[in-house]
Amino acid sequence: MADGDNKSTNMLARETAQLEEQLQGWGEVILAADHVLHWQKPWFPGALIGATTVLFTMVYYLDPSVLTGVSCSVMVLCLADYLVPILAPRIFSSSKWTTEQQQRFHEICGNLVKTQRRVVGWWKRIFALKEERPKMYFLSMISCLVMMAWIGQQVHNLFLTYLIVTFLLLLPGLNQHGIISKYAGMAKREINKLLKQKEKKNE
């Protein structure tokens, strides 16, 4: 068991080191994005919502085709991939890169690797469920897909995408400030109250 844990830890450290090496040119940008996503200043949530709103408003008014939208998105990514490693050292002085920043960059890369592992783990669990309990897998997948199709039919696709992107951008800050755990706890308590009331009525 200990050997397995050590092997997993070593693999995690190796994957984290590889990701750090790949993202080395993006270090300053990633740290700046981390500050914004975790709401280091009180006006950052408003800035995130504002930037997302402006972007989606532009998409709404320009109304590009799917091919144009995909092409422009990939073009922006390619330009960023080429220009950021060149411009970042000039904008952010590398001499200001501290041990604390390096440690935070290491933590971010480690979190990204762990997130990737979780996604792969969920994917494997879905296929394991398909093999072990095919009926439950079928009912769960059909139910989820029908629910998603219904929501997509009720809400405009661009507005739905806007809500999803905005929520994902706000999620790290919501989690950092304990807002999610607070409201999840409140919801759990309310559900428990309802269940207890139902049990009393049944008695």
Buried (B, 14 or more C-beta within 10 A) or exposed (E): EEEEEEEEEEEBEEBBBEBBEEBEBBBBBBBBBBEBBBBEEEEBBEEBEEEBEEEBEEBEEEEEEEEEEEEEEEEEEEEEEEEBBEEBEEEBEEEEBEEEBEEBBBEBBBEBBEEEBEEEEEEEEEEEBBEEEEEEBEEBEEEEEEEEEEEEEEEEEEEBEBEEBBEEBBEBBBEEEEEEEEEEEEEEEEEEEEEEEEEEEEE
